[in-house]
Amino acid sequence: MDKLGIKATIYDLLGYIIPGFLTLLFIYIFMFDKDLNWLLSLKTEKISTPFYALVFVLAYVAGQTISSMSSFLFEGIITKKIFKKYIVNDYSSHNTKTNMLFGKDYKDVDSQNLSSYCQEKFPKVYDTAFVFMTIYGLSRNVATSFLILTVYVINKFRFFSVECLITVLSMILLIRNYYRFKKYFELKINSALYL
């Protein structure tokens, strides 16, 4: 793939394929009312290589869709419109450095510019930050897959059921993981301002 100028990262594999596959699996289970026994019976089935390739491609496409949905939901709506009103971060200590580097206060500097600066000047710091980004992206995307599953589970089993409790708790833990590793990513990128 590199000869074509396409670079696949671990995020492409984990951040899109896993949530895409989970979403396709959830949708298939919903549509055909399958249960755990069906899933376990797949171990004994002979499945062809083209079928695996098709599932891989479909999972990747579904993962891209889930990623767009999760980005819009978590970063576009929840973080920007809800949390920003109630959580105030004081980044004024970064203003001197960002004014020197970018001619702007920290709050006015695009996060892409900060990431690019870190990647160019401090690649080892960026490599660690990229691992955090992969984890937070995967967590955000899988949380969105579980959100879809939660809607189905509430509809099928009712809100106060064990199935609903498990899916809602899983989704909450994944959302927590997303915010935790997003914070680690931002801290690591910001640390490059002081190296």
Steps between C-alpha positions, in 0.01 A plus 500: 500500500790733567603487131160647415557782746244358743620457856287283723542556871400295800208741537373404154494139606377536856303823490289408196497120458409404859209746544387433143499125557316538833238722339449259208473211747247690715294591192504140375393371842218760513373433150495122526435469875812292565632402840830395659463140378503622140823688562664197660389276211711708260811322631391181322397667173727496195525858381674592174782752462295732273236513772764606755625765256146629450438516875835683544410762237145541633632530856746768389227699323263460796785603729556818299130578532503430874811717536325792329193454719706473817713802412187706435332377818787510749722776366242708317207491737596368844845655537453830316142583589450344840834458681654827377223692675569340836869413494747786471863410441758767563760463228635854541835353606540376141437845346863618507623196311213486248533874435869447429439195274167580332433868574179412691375424848469131580119496475522638143756248373353212300569162660628374163773763509604391850504134395701577186749705700542215748532240224761702312712621791457218754412174321547281809256711698258486207532121477383469860221751438396301192455186714272701730310629194454145372358387834268798535379465141436128541318561830284774349409287198423184699294711746293614202453137393380423852268801484335340196483169688351674805214643293419150374532340845271757661248442223514122526556425870385821676710759676534321835646170381835329547571533126435870511710544812795322336483701177450834677787433744725392211415816312565719806838334563599547136395867511707546816794335326454732203516816713786368711724419201397815314626695802828300498537574127451873552741508795766319298459731198508806728816371669681554168453875552748485788770270364 
